[in-house]
Amino acid sequence: MEYITKTCPVCGHEFVVLEKVEKKAIYCTLECLLAAQGKNNREKVSPIISA
Ligand SMILES: [Zn+2]
């Protein structure tokens, strides 16, 4: 399986996600997801955490 390294727009932390969920995985943790949604409710996204 392919993995993609992304950078969390909230905290700047780099995290790795599976390629197939790359478009949905925007934030590194649920905390960052909630922080972002607190400011901007337009999108529904899933936090993805992996090794
Ligand atoms: Zn983050």
mmCIF file of the protein (N, C-alpha, C, O) and its ligand, coordinates in Angstrom:
data_MODEL
# 
_entry.id   MODEL 
# 
loop_
_entity.id 
_entity.type 
_entity.pdbx_number_of_molecules 
1 polymer     1 
2 non-polymer 1 
# 
_entity_poly.entity_id                      1 
_entity_poly.type                           'polypeptide(L)' 
_entity_poly.nstd_linkage                   no 
_entity_poly.nstd_monomer                   no 
_entity_poly.pdbx_seq_one_letter_code       MEYITKTCPVCGHEFVVLEKVEKKAIYCTLECLLAAQGKNNREKVSPIISA 
_entity_poly.pdbx_seq_one_letter_code_can   MEYITKTCPVCGHEFVVLEKVEKKAIYCTLECLLAAQGKNNREKVSPIISA 
_entity_poly.pdbx_strand_id                 A 
# 
loop_
_entity_poly_seq.entity_id 
_entity_poly_seq.num 
_entity_poly_seq.mon_id 
_entity_poly_seq.hetero 
1 1  MET n 
1 2  GLU n 
1 3  TYR n 
1 4  ILE n 
1 5  THR n 
1 6  LYS n 
1 7  THR n 
1 8  CYS n 
1 9  PRO n 
1 10 VAL n 
1 11 CYS n 
1 12 GLY n 
1 13 HIS n 
1 14 GLU n 
1 15 PHE n 
1 16 VAL n 
1 17 VAL n 
1 18 LEU n 
1 19 GLU n 
1 20 LYS n 
1 21 VAL n 
1 22 GLU n 
1 23 LYS n 
1 24 LYS n 
1 25 ALA n 
1 26 ILE n 
1 27 TYR n 
1 28 CYS n 
1 29 THR n 
1 30 LEU n 
1 31 GLU n 
1 32 CYS n 
1 33 LEU n 
1 34 LEU n 
1 35 ALA n 
1 36 ALA n 
1 37 GLN n 
1 38 GLY n 
1 39 LYS n 
1 40 ASN n 
1 41 ASN n 
1 42 ARG n 
1 43 GLU n 
1 44 LYS n 
1 45 VAL n 
1 46 SER n 
1 47 PRO n 
1 48 ILE n 
1 49 ILE n 
1 50 SER n 
1 51 ALA n 
# 
loop_
_struct_asym.id 
_struct_asym.entity_id 
A 1 
B 2 
# 
loop_
_chem_comp.id 
_chem_comp.type 
_chem_comp.mon_nstd_flag 
ALA 'L-peptide linking' y 
ARG 'L-peptide linking' y 
ASN 'L-peptide linking' y 
CYS 'L-peptide linking' y 
GLN 'L-peptide linking' y 
GLU 'L-peptide linking' y 
GLY 'peptide linking'   y 
HIS 'L-peptide linking' y 
ILE 'L-peptide linking' y 
LEU 'L-peptide linking' y 
LYS 'L-peptide linking' y 
MET 'L-peptide linking' y 
PHE 'L-peptide linking' y 
PRO 'L-peptide linking' y 
SER 'L-peptide linking' y 
THR 'L-peptide linking' y 
TYR 'L-peptide linking' y 
VAL 'L-peptide linking' y 
ZN  non-polymer         . 
# 
_pdbx_entity_nonpoly.entity_id   2 
_pdbx_entity_nonpoly.name        ? 
_pdbx_entity_nonpoly.comp_id     ZN 
# 
_pdbx_nonpoly_scheme.asym_id         B 
_pdbx_nonpoly_scheme.entity_id       2 
_pdbx_nonpoly_scheme.mon_id          ZN 
_pdbx_nonpoly_scheme.ndb_seq_num     1 
_pdbx_nonpoly_scheme.pdb_seq_num     101 
_pdbx_nonpoly_scheme.auth_seq_num    101 
_pdbx_nonpoly_scheme.pdb_mon_id      ZN 
_pdbx_nonpoly_scheme.auth_mon_id     ZN 
_pdbx_nonpoly_scheme.pdb_strand_id   A 
_pdbx_nonpoly_scheme.pdb_ins_code    . 
# 
loop_
_atom_site.group_PDB 
_atom_site.id 
_atom_site.type_symbol 
_atom_site.label_atom_id 
_atom_site.label_alt_id 
_atom_site.label_comp_id 
_atom_site.label_asym_id 
_atom_site.label_entity_id 
_atom_site.label_seq_id 
_atom_site.pdbx_PDB_ins_code 
_atom_site.Cartn_x 
_atom_site.Cartn_y 
_atom_site.Cartn_z 
_atom_site.occupancy 
_atom_site.B_iso_or_equiv 
_atom_site.pdbx_formal_charge 
_atom_site.auth_seq_id 
_atom_site.auth_comp_id 
_atom_site.auth_asym_id 
_atom_site.auth_atom_id 
_atom_site.pdbx_PDB_model_num 
ATOM   1   N  N  . MET A 1 1  ? 0.832   -1.195 0.000  1.00 0.00 ? 1   MET A N  1 
ATOM   2   C  CA . MET A 1 1  ? 0.000   0.000  0.000  1.00 0.00 ? 1   MET A CA 1 
ATOM   3   C  C  . MET A 1 1  ? 0.872   1.252  0.000  1.00 0.00 ? 1   MET A C  1 
ATOM   4   O  O  . MET A 1 1  ? 1.977   1.264  0.543  1.00 0.00 ? 1   MET A O  1 
ATOM   5   N  N  . GLU A 1 2  ? 0.359   2.273  -0.606 1.00 0.00 ? 2   GLU A N  1 
ATOM   6   C  CA . GLU A 1 2  ? 1.101   3.526  -0.708 1.00 0.00 ? 2   GLU A CA 1 
ATOM   7   C  C  . GLU A 1 2  ? 0.751   4.448  0.456  1.00 0.00 ? 2   GLU A C  1 
ATOM   8   O  O  . GLU A 1 2  ? -0.403  4.547  0.875  1.00 0.00 ? 2   GLU A O  1 
ATOM   9   N  N  . TYR A 1 3  ? 1.775   5.113  0.960  1.00 0.00 ? 3   TYR A N  1 
ATOM   10  C  CA . TYR A 1 3  ? 1.571   6.091  2.024  1.00 0.00 ? 3   TYR A CA 1 
ATOM   11  C  C  . TYR A 1 3  ? 2.006   7.468  1.552  1.00 0.00 ? 3   TYR A C  1 
ATOM   12  O  O  . TYR A 1 3  ? 2.934   7.615  0.756  1.00 0.00 ? 3   TYR A O  1 
ATOM   13  N  N  . ILE A 1 4  ? 1.314   8.462  2.063  1.00 0.00 ? 4   ILE A N  1 
ATOM   14  C  CA . ILE A 1 4  ? 1.630   9.833  1.682  1.00 0.00 ? 4   ILE A CA 1 
ATOM   15  C  C  . ILE A 1 4  ? 1.881   10.644 2.951  1.00 0.00 ? 4   ILE A C  1 
ATOM   16  O  O  . ILE A 1 4  ? 1.130   10.544 3.922  1.00 0.00 ? 4   ILE A O  1 
ATOM   17  N  N  . THR A 1 5  ? 2.935   11.440 2.933  1.00 0.00 ? 5   THR A N  1 
ATOM   18  C  CA . THR A 1 5  ? 3.219   12.320 4.067  1.00 0.00 ? 5   THR A CA 1 
ATOM   19  C  C  . THR A 1 5  ? 2.514   13.650 3.855  1.00 0.00 ? 5   THR A C  1 
ATOM   20  O  O  . THR A 1 5  ? 2.648   14.292 2.814  1.00 0.00 ? 5   THR A O  1 
ATOM   21  N  N  . LYS A 1 6  ? 1.760   14.041 4.870  1.00 0.00 ? 6   LYS A N  1 
ATOM   22  C  CA . LYS A 1 6  ? 1.039   15.309 4.786  1.00 0.00 ? 6   LYS A CA 1 
ATOM   23  C  C  . LYS A 1 6  ? 1.437   16.182 5.957  1.00 0.00 ? 6   LYS A C  1 
ATOM   24  O  O  . LYS A 1 6  ? 1.986   15.703 6.948  1.00 0.00 ? 6   LYS A O  1 
ATOM   25  N  N  . THR A 1 7  ? 1.154   17.468 5.833  1.00 0.00 ? 7   THR A N  1 
ATOM   26  C  CA . THR A 1 7  ? 1.416   18.392 6.926  1.00 0.00 ? 7   THR A CA 1 
ATOM   27  C  C  . THR A 1 7  ? 0.093   18.941 7.433  1.00 0.00 ? 7   THR A C  1 
ATOM   28  O  O  . THR A 1 7  ? -0.718  19.460 6.667  1.00 0.00 ? 7   THR A O  1 
ATOM   29  N  N  . CYS A 1 8  ? -0.107  18.818 8.723  1.00 0.00 ? 8   CYS A N  1 
ATOM   30  C  CA . CYS A 1 8  ? -1.338  19.304 9.340  1.00 0.00 ? 8   CYS A CA 1 
ATOM   31  C  C  . CYS A 1 8  ? -1.403  20.835 9.243  1.00 0.00 ? 8   CYS A C  1 
ATOM   32  O  O  . CYS A 1 8  ? -0.456  21.514 9.640  1.00 0.00 ? 8   CYS A O  1 
ATOM   33  N  N  . PRO A 1 9  ? -2.503  21.382 8.722  1.00 0.00 ? 9   PRO A N  1 
ATOM   34  C  CA . PRO A 1 9  ? -2.609  22.831 8.571  1.00 0.00 ? 9   PRO A CA 1 
ATOM   35  C  C  . PRO A 1 9  ? -2.828  23.551 9.897  1.00 0.00 ? 9   PRO A C  1 
ATOM   36  O  O  . PRO A 1 9  ? -2.676  24.770 9.977  1.00 0.00 ? 9   PRO A O  1 
ATOM   37  N  N  . VAL A 1 10 ? -3.182  22.807 10.926 1.00 0.00 ? 10  VAL A N  1 
ATOM   38  C  CA . VAL A 1 10 ? -3.440  23.427 12.224 1.00 0.00 ? 10  VAL A CA 1 
ATOM   39  C  C  . VAL A 1 10 ? -2.157  23.565 13.035 1.00 0.00 ? 10  VAL A C  1 
ATOM   40  O  O  . VAL A 1 10 ? -1.826  24.657 13.497 1.00 0.00 ? 10  VAL A O  1 
ATOM   41  N  N  . CYS A 1 11 ? -1.433  22.458 13.210 1.00 0.00 ? 11  CYS A N  1 
ATOM   42  C  CA . CYS A 1 11 ? -0.262  22.480 14.087 1.00 0.00 ? 11  CYS A CA 1 
ATOM   43  C  C  . CYS A 1 11 ? 1.056   22.345 13.318 1.00 0.00 ? 11  CYS A C  1 
ATOM   44  O  O  . CYS A 1 11 ? 2.130   22.522 13.892 1.00 0.00 ? 11  CYS A O  1 
ATOM   45  N  N  . GLY A 1 12 ? 0.975   22.035 12.029 1.00 0.00 ? 12  GLY A N  1 
ATOM   46  C  CA . GLY A 1 12 ? 2.191   21.933 11.232 1.00 0.00 ? 12  GLY A CA 1 
ATOM   47  C  C  . GLY A 1 12 ? 2.926   20.614 11.366 1.00 0.00 ? 12  GLY A C  1 
ATOM   48  O  O  . GLY A 1 12 ? 4.007   20.440 10.804 1.00 0.00 ? 12  GLY A O  1 
ATOM   49  N  N  . HIS A 1 13 ? 2.338   19.676 12.117 1.00 0.00 ? 13  HIS A N  1 
ATOM   50  C  CA . HIS A 1 13 ? 2.947   18.377 12.329 1.00 0.00 ? 13  HIS A CA 1 
ATOM   51  C  C  . HIS A 1 13 ? 2.839   17.529 11.061 1.00 0.00 ? 13  HIS A C  1 
ATOM   52  O  O  . HIS A 1 13 ? 1.809   17.539 10.387 1.00 0.00 ? 13  HIS A O  1 
ATOM   53  N  N  . GLU A 1 14 ? 3.902   16.803 10.745 1.00 0.00 ? 14  GLU A N  1 
ATOM   54  C  CA . GLU A 1 14 ? 3.834   15.887 9.609  1.00 0.00 ? 14  GLU A CA 1 
ATOM   55  C  C  . GLU A 1 14 ? 3.268   14.552 10.054 1.00 0.00 ? 14  GLU A C  1 
ATOM   56  O  O  . GLU A 1 14 ? 3.597   14.045 11.127 1.00 0.00 ? 14  GLU A O  1 
ATOM   57  N  N  . PHE A 1 15 ? 2.415   13.992 9.216  1.00 0.00 ? 15  PHE A N  1 
ATOM   58  C  CA . PHE A 1 15 ? 1.833   12.697 9.527  1.00 0.00 ? 15  PHE A CA 1 
ATOM   59  C  C  . PHE A 1 15 ? 1.682   11.907 8.230  1.00 0.00 ? 15  PHE A C  1 
ATOM   60  O  O  . PHE A 1 15 ? 1.726   12.462 7.133  1.00 0.00 ? 15  PHE A O  1 
ATOM   61  N  N  . VAL A 1 16 ? 1.501   10.592 8.389  1.00 0.00 ? 16  VAL A N  1 
ATOM   62  C  CA . VAL A 1 16 ? 1.480   9.704  7.233  1.00 0.00 ? 16  VAL A CA 1 
ATOM   63  C  C  . VAL A 1 16 ? 0.106   9.059  7.120  1.00 0.00 ? 16  VAL A C  1 
ATOM   64  O  O  . VAL A 1 16 ? -0.450  8.579  8.109  1.00 0.00 ? 16  VAL A O  1 
ATOM   65  N  N  . VAL A 1 17 ? -0.432  9.053  5.916  1.00 0.00 ? 17  VAL A N  1 
ATOM   66  C  CA . VAL A 1 17 ? -1.739  8.451  5.681  1.00 0.00 ? 17  VAL A CA 1 
ATOM   67  C  C  . VAL A 1 17 ? -1.673  7.510  4.485  1.00 0.00 ? 17  VAL A C  1 
ATOM   68  O  O  . VAL A 1 17 ? -0.793  7.615  3.630  1.00 0.00 ? 17  VAL A O  1 
ATOM   69  N  N  . LEU A 1 18 ? -2.610  6.607  4.451  1.00 0.00 ? 18  LEU A N  1 
ATOM   70  C  CA . LEU A 1 18 ? -2.750  5.762  3.268  1.00 0.00 ? 18  LEU A CA 1 
ATOM   71  C  C  . LEU A 1 18 ? -3.180  6.617  2.077  1.00 0.00 ? 18  LEU A C  1 
ATOM   72  O  O  . LEU A 1 18 ? -3.971  7.550  2.214  1.00 0.00 ? 18  LEU A O  1 
ATOM   73  N  N  . GLU A 1 19 ? -2.642  6.277  0.912  1.00 0.00 ? 19  GLU A N  1 
ATOM   74  C  CA . GLU A 1 19 ? -2.959  7.059  -0.279 1.00 0.00 ? 19  GLU A CA 1 
ATOM   75  C  C  . GLU A 1 19 ? -4.465  7.133  -0.537 1.00 0.00 ? 19  GLU A C  1 
ATOM   76  O  O  . GLU A 1 19 ? -4.974  8.164  -0.976 1.00 0.00 ? 19  GLU A O  1 
ATOM   77  N  N  . LYS A 1 20 ? -5.172  6.040  -0.263 1.00 0.00 ? 20  LYS A N  1 
ATOM   78  C  CA . LYS A 1 20 ? -6.604  6.022  -0.587 1.00 0.00 ? 20  LYS A CA 1 
ATOM   79  C  C  . LYS A 1 20 ? -7.438  6.930  0.311  1.00 0.00 ? 20  LYS A C  1 
ATOM   80  O  O  . LYS A 1 20 ? -8.571  7.266  -0.036 1.00 0.00 ? 20  LYS A O  1 
ATOM   81  N  N  . VAL A 1 21 ? -6.901  7.329  1.448  1.00 0.00 ? 21  VAL A N  1 
ATOM   82  C  CA . VAL A 1 21 ? -7.649  8.257  2.303  1.00 0.00 ? 21  VAL A CA 1 
ATOM   83  C  C  . VAL A 1 21 ? -6.997  9.644  2.340  1.00 0.00 ? 21  VAL A C  1 
ATOM   84  O  O  . VAL A 1 21 ? -7.360  10.499 3.147  1.00 0.00 ? 21  VAL A O  1 
ATOM   85  N  N  . GLU A 1 22 ? -6.033  9.839  1.453  1.00 0.00 ? 22  GLU A N  1 
ATOM   86  C  CA . GLU A 1 22 ? -5.250  11.079 1.477  1.00 0.00 ? 22  GLU A CA 1 
ATOM   87  C  C  . GLU A 1 22 ? -6.129  12.320 1.334  1.00 0.00 ? 22  GLU A C  1 
ATOM   88  O  O  . GLU A 1 22 ? -5.890  13.329 1.997  1.00 0.00 ? 22  GLU A O  1 
ATOM   89  N  N  . LYS A 1 23 ? -7.130  12.252 0.485  1.00 0.00 ? 23  LYS A N  1 
ATOM   90  C  CA . LYS A 1 23 ? -7.987  13.419 0.267  1.00 0.00 ? 23  LYS A CA 1 
ATOM   91  C  C  . LYS A 1 23 ? -8.841  13.754 1.487  1.00 0.00 ? 23  LYS A C  1 
ATOM   92  O  O  . LYS A 1 23 ? -9.216  14.908 1.694  1.00 0.00 ? 23  LYS A O  1 
ATOM   93  N  N  . LYS A 1 24 ? -9.145  12.738 2.291  1.00 0.00 ? 24  LYS A N  1 
ATOM   94  C  CA . LYS A 1 24 ? -9.982  12.975 3.471  1.00 0.00 ? 24  LYS A CA 1 
ATOM   95  C  C  . LYS A 1 24 ? -9.152  13.311 4.701  1.00 0.00 ? 24  LYS A C  1 
ATOM   96  O  O  . LYS A 1 24 ? -9.637  13.941 5.640  1.00 0.00 ? 24  LYS A O  1 
ATOM   97  N  N  . ALA A 1 25 ? -7.911  12.887 4.684  1.00 0.00 ? 25  ALA A N  1 
ATOM   98  C  CA . ALA A 1 25 ? -7.066  13.069 5.854  1.00 0.00 ? 25  ALA A CA 1 
ATOM   99  C  C  . ALA A 1 25 ? -6.359  14.416 5.780  1.00 0.00 ? 25  ALA A C  1 
ATOM   100 O  O  . ALA A 1 25 ? -5.410  14.590 5.016  1.00 0.00 ? 25  ALA A O  1 
ATOM   101 N  N  . ILE A 1 26 ? -6.824  15.347 6.566  1.00 0.00 ? 26  ILE A N  1 
ATOM   102 C  CA . ILE A 1 26 ? -6.259  16.695 6.503  1.00 0.00 ? 26  ILE A CA 1 
ATOM   103 C  C  . ILE A 1 26 ? -5.541  17.041 7.791  1.00 0.00 ? 26  ILE A C  1 
ATOM   104 O  O  . ILE A 1 26 ? -4.509  17.711 7.776  1.00 0.00 ? 26  ILE A O  1 
ATOM   105 N  N  . TYR A 1 27 ? -6.090  16.581 8.907  1.00 0.00 ? 27  TYR A N  1 
ATOM   106 C  CA . TYR A 1 27 ? -5.525  16.942 10.204 1.00 0.00 ? 27  TYR A CA 1 
ATOM   107 C  C  . TYR A 1 27 ? -4.877  15.737 10.879 1.00 0.00 ? 27  TYR A C  1 
ATOM   108 O  O  . TYR A 1 27 ? -5.298  14.597 10.680 1.00 0.00 ? 27  TYR A O  1 
ATOM   109 N  N  . CYS A 1 28 ? -3.848  16.007 11.680 1.00 0.00 ? 28  CYS A N  1 
ATOM   110 C  CA . CYS A 1 28 ? -3.077  14.906 12.255 1.00 0.00 ? 28  CYS A CA 1 
ATOM   111 C  C  . CYS A 1 28 ? -3.810  14.236 13.410 1.00 0.00 ? 28  CYS A C  1 
ATOM   112 O  O  . CYS A 1 28 ? -3.617  13.047 13.662 1.00 0.00 ? 28  CYS A O  1 
ATOM   113 N  N  . THR A 1 29 ? -4.636  14.981 14.103 1.00 0.00 ? 29  THR A N  1 
ATOM   114 C  CA . THR A 1 29 ? -5.342  14.418 15.251 1.00 0.00 ? 29  THR A CA 1 
ATOM   115 C  C  . THR A 1 29 ? -6.766  14.950 15.299 1.00 0.00 ? 29  THR A C  1 
ATOM   116 O  O  . THR A 1 29 ? -7.109  15.914 14.615 1.00 0.00 ? 29  THR A O  1 
ATOM   117 N  N  . LEU A 1 30 ? -7.583  14.309 16.116 1.00 0.00 ? 30  LEU A N  1 
ATOM   118 C  CA . LEU A 1 30 ? -8.950  14.778 16.314 1.00 0.00 ? 30  LEU A CA 1 
ATOM   119 C  C  . LEU A 1 30 ? -8.954  16.189 16.902 1.00 0.00 ? 30  LEU A C  1 
ATOM   120 O  O  . LEU A 1 30 ? -9.826  16.998 16.585 1.00 0.00 ? 30  LEU A O  1 
ATOM   121 N  N  . GLU A 1 31 ? -7.984  16.475 17.751 1.00 0.00 ? 31  GLU A N  1 
ATOM   122 C  CA . GLU A 1 31 ? -7.884  17.820 18.322 1.00 0.00 ? 31  GLU A CA 1 
ATOM   123 C  C  . GLU A 1 31 ? -7.732  18.884 17.243 1.00 0.00 ? 31  GLU A C  1 
ATOM   124 O  O  . GLU A 1 31 ? -8.381  19.929 17.288 1.00 0.00 ? 31  GLU A O  1 
ATOM   125 N  N  . CYS A 1 32 ? -6.878  18.608 16.284 1.00 0.00 ? 32  CYS A N  1 
ATOM   126 C  CA . CYS A 1 32 ? -6.667  19.560 15.200 1.00 0.00 ? 32  CYS A CA 1 
ATOM   127 C  C  . CYS A 1 32 ? -7.913  19.660 14.325 1.00 0.00 ? 32  CYS A C  1 
ATOM   128 O  O  . CYS A 1 32 ? -8.272  20.749 13.877 1.00 0.00 ? 32  CYS A O  1 
ATOM   129 N  N  . LEU A 1 33 ? -8.561  18.550 14.085 1.00 0.00 ? 33  LEU A N  1 
ATOM   130 C  CA . LEU A 1 33 ? -9.803  18.554 13.322 1.00 0.00 ? 33  LEU A CA 1 
ATOM   131 C  C  . LEU A 1 33 ? -10.838 19.449 13.993 1.00 0.00 ? 33  LEU A C  1 
ATOM   132 O  O  . LEU A 1 33 ? -11.475 20.275 13.340 1.00 0.00 ? 33  LEU A O  1 
ATOM   133 N  N  . LEU A 1 34 ? -10.995 19.277 15.288 1.00 0.00 ? 34  LEU A N  1 
ATOM   134 C  CA . LEU A 1 34 ? -11.984 20.061 16.013 1.00 0.00 ? 34  LEU A CA 1 
ATOM   135 C  C  . LEU A 1 34 ? -11.586 21.532 16.061 1.00 0.00 ? 34  LEU A C  1 
ATOM   136 O  O  . LEU A 1 34 ? -12.439 22.413 15.962 1.00 0.00 ? 34  LEU A O  1 
ATOM   137 N  N  . ALA A 1 35 ? -10.308 21.791 16.211 1.00 0.00 ? 35  ALA A N  1 
ATOM   138 C  CA . ALA A 1 35 ? -9.829  23.169 16.221 1.00 0.00 ? 35  ALA A CA 1 
ATOM   139 C  C  . ALA A 1 35 ? -10.153 23.848 14.897 1.00 0.00 ? 35  ALA A C  1 
ATOM   140 O  O  . ALA A 1 35 ? -10.581 25.001 14.863 1.00 0.00 ? 35  ALA A O  1 
ATOM   141 N  N  . ALA A 1 36 ? -9.943  23.119 13.816 1.00 0.00 ? 36  ALA A N  1 
ATOM   142 C  CA . ALA A 1 36 ? -10.201 23.673 12.494 1.00 0.00 ? 36  ALA A CA 1 
ATOM   143 C  C  . ALA A 1 36 ? -11.701 23.839 12.264 1.00 0.00 ? 36  ALA A C  1 
ATOM   144 O  O  . ALA A 1 36 ? -12.135 24.842 11.698 1.00 0.00 ? 36  ALA A O  1 
ATOM   145 N  N  . GLN A 1 37 ? -12.485 22.873 12.697 1.00 0.00 ? 37  GLN A N  1 
ATOM   146 C  CA . GLN A 1 37 ? -13.928 22.963 12.497 1.00 0.00 ? 37  GLN A CA 1 
ATOM   147 C  C  . GLN A 1 37 ? -14.545 24.049 13.359 1.00 0.00 ? 37  GLN A C  1 
ATOM   148 O  O  . GLN A 1 37 ? -15.590 24.606 13.022 1.00 0.00 ? 37  GLN A O  1 
ATOM   149 N  N  . GLY A 1 38 ? -13.898 24.341 14.462 1.00 0.00 ? 38  GLY A N  1 
ATOM   150 C  CA . GLY A 1 38 ? -14.378 25.429 15.297 1.00 0.00 ? 38  GLY A CA 1 
ATOM   151 C  C  . GLY A 1 38 ? -14.321 26.762 14.579 1.00 0.00 ? 38  GLY A C  1 
ATOM   152 O  O  . GLY A 1 38 ? -15.137 27.653 14.813 1.00 0.00 ? 38  GLY A O  1 
ATOM   153 N  N  . LYS A 1 39 ? -13.326 26.878 13.689 1.00 0.00 ? 39  LYS A N  1 
ATOM   154 C  CA . LYS A 1 39 ? -13.156 28.127 12.946 1.00 0.00 ? 39  LYS A CA 1 
ATOM   155 C  C  . LYS A 1 39 ? -13.912 28.098 11.627 1.00 0.00 ? 39  LYS A C  1 
ATOM   156 O  O  . LYS A 1 39 ? -14.330 29.137 11.115 1.00 0.00 ? 39  LYS A O  1 
ATOM   157 N  N  . ASN A 1 40 ? -14.082 26.913 11.090 1.00 0.00 ? 40  ASN A N  1 
ATOM   158 C  CA . ASN A 1 40 ? -14.568 26.796 9.719  1.00 0.00 ? 40  ASN A CA 1 
ATOM   159 C  C  . ASN A 1 40 ? -15.362 25.500 9.584  1.00 0.00 ? 40  ASN A C  1 
ATOM   160 O  O  . ASN A 1 40 ? -14.793 24.408 9.602  1.00 0.00 ? 40  ASN A O  1 
ATOM   161 N  N  . ASN A 1 41 ? -16.653 25.628 9.453  1.00 0.00 ? 41  ASN A N  1 
ATOM   162 C  CA . ASN A 1 41 ? -17.526 24.461 9.461  1.00 0.00 ? 41  ASN A CA 1 
ATOM   163 C  C  . ASN A 1 41 ? -17.898 23.953 8.079  1.00 0.00 ? 41  ASN A C  1 
ATOM   164 O  O  . ASN A 1 41 ? -18.793 23.119 7.951  1.00 0.00 ? 41  ASN A O  1 
ATOM   165 N  N  . ARG A 1 42 ? -17.239 24.431 7.061  1.00 0.00 ? 42  ARG A N  1 
ATOM   166 C  CA . ARG A 1 42 ? -17.691 24.086 5.720  1.00 0.00 ? 42  ARG A CA 1 
ATOM   167 C  C  . ARG A 1 42 ? -17.434 22.647 5.320  1.00 0.00 ? 42  ARG A C  1 
ATOM   168 O  O  . ARG A 1 42 ? -18.209 22.071 4.556  1.00 0.00 ? 42  ARG A O  1 
ATOM   169 N  N  . GLU A 1 43 ? -16.360 22.057 5.823  1.00 0.00 ? 43  GLU A N  1 
ATOM   170 C  CA . GLU A 1 43 ? -15.970 20.732 5.367  1.00 0.00 ? 43  GLU A CA 1 
ATOM   171 C  C  . GLU A 1 43 ? -16.085 19.691 6.465  1.00 0.00 ? 43  GLU A C  1 
ATOM   172 O  O  . GLU A 1 43 ? -15.840 19.973 7.638  1.00 0.00 ? 43  GLU A O  1 
ATOM   173 N  N  . LYS A 1 44 ? -16.457 18.500 6.072  1.00 0.00 ? 44  LYS A N  1 
ATOM   174 C  CA . LYS A 1 44 ? -16.373 17.366 6.990  1.00 0.00 ? 44  LYS A CA 1 
ATOM   175 C  C  . LYS A 1 44 ? -15.172 16.535 6.597  1.00 0.00 ? 44  LYS A C  1 
ATOM   176 O  O  . LYS A 1 44 ? -15.063 16.084 5.457  1.00 0.00 ? 44  LYS A O  1 
ATOM   177 N  N  . VAL A 1 45 ? -14.282 16.338 7.532  1.00 0.00 ? 45  VAL A N  1 
ATOM   178 C  CA . VAL A 1 45 ? -13.079 15.564 7.260  1.00 0.00 ? 45  VAL A CA 1 
ATOM   179 C  C  . VAL A 1 45 ? -12.819 14.613 8.400  1.00 0.00 ? 45  VAL A C  1 
ATOM   180 O  O  . VAL A 1 45 ? -13.349 14.778 9.498  1.00 0.00 ? 45  VAL A O  1 
ATOM   181 N  N  . SER A 1 46 ? -11.999 13.616 8.134  1.00 0.00 ? 46  SER A N  1 
ATOM   182 C  CA . SER A 1 46 ? -11.656 12.645 9.145  1.00 0.00 ? 46  SER A CA 1 
ATOM   183 C  C  . SER A 1 46 ? -10.197 12.777 9.527  1.00 0.00 ? 46  SER A C  1 
ATOM   184 O  O  . SER A 1 46 ? -9.329  12.909 8.664  1.00 0.00 ? 46  SER A O  1 
ATOM   185 N  N  . PRO A 1 47 ? -9.931  12.742 10.811 1.00 0.00 ? 47  PRO A N  1 
ATOM   186 C  CA . PRO A 1 47 ? -8.529  12.712 11.225 1.00 0.00 ? 47  PRO A CA 1 
ATOM   187 C  C  . PRO A 1 47 ? -7.988  11.299 11.066 1.00 0.00 ? 47  PRO A C  1 
ATOM   188 O  O  . PRO A 1 47 ? -8.643  10.334 11.461 1.00 0.00 ? 47  PRO A O  1 
ATOM   189 N  N  . ILE A 1 48 ? -6.838  11.177 10.509 1.00 0.00 ? 48  ILE A N  1 
ATOM   190 C  CA . ILE A 1 48 ? -6.227  9.867  10.309 1.00 0.00 ? 48  ILE A CA 1 
ATOM   191 C  C  . ILE A 1 48 ? -4.883  9.850  11.027 1.00 0.00 ? 48  ILE A C  1 
ATOM   192 O  O  . ILE A 1 48 ? -4.027  10.703 10.789 1.00 0.00 ? 48  ILE A O  1 
ATOM   193 N  N  . ILE A 1 49 ? -4.715  8.891  11.886 1.00 0.00 ? 49  ILE A N  1 
ATOM   194 C  CA . ILE A 1 49 ? -3.448  8.772  12.597 1.00 0.00 ? 49  ILE A CA 1 
ATOM   195 C  C  . ILE A 1 49 ? -2.836  7.430  12.247 1.00 0.00 ? 49  ILE A C  1 
ATOM   196 O  O  . ILE A 1 49 ? -3.496  6.398  12.365 1.00 0.00 ? 49  ILE A O  1 
ATOM   197 N  N  . SER A 1 50 ? -1.590  7.430  11.820 1.00 0.00 ? 50  SER A N  1 
ATOM   198 C  CA . SER A 1 50 ? -0.926  6.154  11.579 1.00 0.00 ? 50  SER A CA 1 
ATOM   199 C  C  . SER A 1 50 ? 0.554   6.281  11.884 1.00 0.00 ? 50  SER A C  1 
ATOM   200 O  O  . SER A 1 50 ? 1.088   7.381  12.029 1.00 0.00 ? 50  SER A O  1 
ATOM   201 N  N  . ALA A 1 51 ? 1.188   5.154  11.974 1.00 0.00 ? 51  ALA A N  1 
ATOM   202 C  CA . ALA A 1 51 ? 2.602   5.137  12.389 1.00 0.00 ? 51  ALA A CA 1 
ATOM   203 C  C  . ALA A 1 51 ? 3.476   5.733  11.293 1.00 0.00 ? 51  ALA A C  1 
ATOM   204 O  O  . ALA A 1 51 ? 4.695   5.809  11.449 1.00 0.00 ? 51  ALA A O  1 
HETATM 205 ZN ZN . ZN  B 2 .  ? -2.289  18.857 13.808 1.00 0.00 2 101 ZN  A ZN 1 
# 
